[in-house]
Amino acid sequence: MPKSQEEWDMINKTGGCIRKVPLNCTRGEGFTKLSQVKLPDLVDFQLFKNMSLEECKVECLKNCSCMAYANSDIRGAACLMWFGDLIDIREFDIVGYDQNLFLRLPASELDSFRSLSKKLVTITVASAISGLLIVGMALSIIWKRRMKSRGLPSGMDDIDLPLYDFATVAVATNHFSQTNKLGAGGFGSVYKGTLSTGQEVAVKRLSKNSGQGPDEFMNEVLLIARLQHRNLVGLVGCCVEGEERMLIYEYMPNKSLDYFIFDHDRSSSLAWKRRFDIVLGITRGLLYLHQDSKLQVVHRDLKTSNILLDADMNPKISDFGLARIFQGDGTEAETRRIVGTYGYMSPEYAFDGKFSVKSDVFSFGVLLLEIVSGKRNRGFQHPDHHHTLLGHAWMLWSEGRATELIDESVCASFVESQAERCIQVGLLCAQKFPKDRPMMSSVVFMLANEGASLPPPKEPGFFVERSSGSSDAYLVKEESNTKNVVTITLPKGR
């Protein structure tokens, strides 16, 4: 029904429609089918791959915030669910176009719909869609105009994200020239660019064969746009045009953390104080994700290459394509699609697909030990044993020789008590079982307070190569020269 009958009588329908009967998430609610319609704009939605339409209906009905669902396209490839306002729905009278939308309704309205003839149902739905279309088109025009802006003013708190066209990004990056190329990976390439405002940016251009699909792309866009913290990388805008998908970040002139700590010459430029400050910055960023933001976010791919460094060497956590939001009081989730980077993945996630904030804590523990030692966890080699870096650190700590782990390049600058505390906290974070690992709030406290008492760590996960006779489910064989540079996706059997 019209939101304002008076305005509708004056032929002003921009206010849109409201429900005659509000949804209250009670038994009996269901869905009515709207045929041959354009799906609502993808503003507040979720995409689920490999989910049938019936499974989609069941999941949407479970979630009181789910307003509608549909196949992602007429081929029925995946499930889309919408939450909140449904914007820019249109009815198409085109032969062969058979895109359907299933709109949530209360039980009383479902009964009415079932009692009416098909003709009356069509008229009623068409009227509702017309009202939604008018307000949807108005909102869409306003949104697109705002998104076409050429940059974000400094200090602007508005999370609306500018949408750049391909031509603008091409000019900014000198048409994606090799001289502007900062790096490349399985997702595509990253280029340095300069916007017309003079702002320097890093453009992440996803390749057509990128492991980051549309859902991961939208996940990263929506997450970073809603998260604001000095230790998280800032998203300046994005470009979605044809097959092109690009993320435009603030430019980090000092590249990533792995560029320094794993290089013999560059590692010397990271004195102990600088490394410790970087560690504290990462902990603050993680604490914000896990506890202090309006969303509870699990990053799922925390590693040295995803810690970027700005002009002042402040750390910024980046790459949220694999991140997940925990709803309500959820503390653990499970997935059949294991994604992440070996060497940083926790045992329960790598083997069972279970992840939580404690999975990020494990990854941070590995990262902390790598910062202290200047060595990679995977690919670590020692003449006397076959341990990973975790196993080596555990052995040294157990024998009272923890300081032997410290990178030689900081031997002249490190503070022994701080370094030993970092090693012990790193081992506490990398313990085998999630229940033994501290929360990030405790990690921040333990690192920032010299007088804080630390418990002794238990055995870490993934700390030694598996021998031919090993049966320990939490030990994994490491290839001798494998390094932490590839993000992997593995199928998990049922």
C-alpha positions, 0 to 999 in steps of 0.5 A: 500500500502507498506510504502516503495516500495523499501524495499518491492522490497528487500523483507523487509516488516517490515515497514508495510503498509499505506493507499492509501487514508487517512481517513479525517472523511468525509461523505461517509466513511464506513467499509469493512468486513474482514472474518475469521481473528484474531482480532488486539491486544488490545493495544488502544481499548474500550470494550462496553458490551450489544451493538449490532454489528449495534450499534457498527458500528454507534458508531465507525462511529461517532468517527473519531479515530475509525479504526475498530470494531468487536464483542468481540468474535464469539458469538457476546457478546459485541462490541470492537473498535480499535483506532490507529494502528491495530497490529497482524491481521491474516487470519485463514482458519479454518472450523467453525471459523467465527470471522469478523473485520470491517475495516474503509475505505474512500468513494473512496475506498469503491466504488472500493471495491464494483465494484470489484468481490469477488475474487479480494476483497479477494486478495486485503484484503489478501495483505493488511493483510499480510503487516499488519501481518508482521509489527504487528508480529514484533511489537508484539514480541518487545512489549512482550519482553519489557513487560517480564522485571522483574521490573521498574527502579527507576524514569523510565518515560516509561509508558510501563508496565511489564507483569509478568507470573503467576509463578513469581507472585506466588513465589513473594507472597509465593504462595499466602499464608495466611501470605502474605494476606493483605486483601480481598473484592468483587474483590478478595484478595490482597497479599504482595509480593517481586520481584526478584529485592527486590522490595516489591509489593501488588498483587491484584488478581481478583477472578473469580466472581469478580465484576471487569470484563475484561473491568474494569481490562483493564481500570485500567491497561491502566489508571494508566500506563498513569497517573503519580503523587506522590499522585496516587498509582503506578502500577508496572505491571500486570499478565494476564494468562489463567483466572488469572488477577492480578494487581501489585502495589507498596506496601503501608506499612501503608495500607489505610486511613480507617484503621487509622481514624475509629479505636479508638486506631490507630486514635490517631497516626494521629495528626492534622498536619498529617491529614491536610497534607493527605487532601492536598495530596488528593486534589493535586491528584484529581486536577491532575486527573481532570485538570493537567494530559493529560487525564481528569479523573473522579475517581467515587469511591473516599473513605477512603479505596481507599486512601493508605498511604506509609511509610511516610504517604503520601496519594495515590489515588488507585483503578481506575477500575471504573474511566472514561476519559472525551474526549475533552470539555466534562463536564458531562456523563451519564450511566445506570450502577450506580457503586460506594459506598453509602455514597460517591456517589453524588445525581445526580449520585446515582439517575440519573446516571450523573457524572462529576468531580463534582461527585468526588468533592462531594465524596471528601467533604464526605471524608474530613468530615470523616477525620476531625471527625473520623466518617463514613458518613453512619452508623453515629449515634447520640442520638439526631437525625438521620442525617448522618455525612453530616447532623450532620456537616451541623447542627453544622456549621449552629449553629456556633458549627462546632468545635464539629465535630472534632475527640476527638483524635486530640483535643490536636493538631488541629489548630482551624482555619484550622479545621473550614476551612476544615469543611466548605470546606467539606460542600461546596464540598458536596452541593446537586447540582453540580453547587454549588460545587467548582472545585478542583483547588478552593478547593486546593486554599481554603485549602492552603490559610488561608486568602482566603474568603469562601462562606457559604455552601448550604444544602448538599445531603444525609444528613438525613434519609428519614422518612415515609412521606418524599418526598424529592428526595435527601434524602435517608434512611440509615440502622443504622449499614451500613458501607462504605465497599461494592462497589455496582452496581445497575441497573438504569431503563430507 
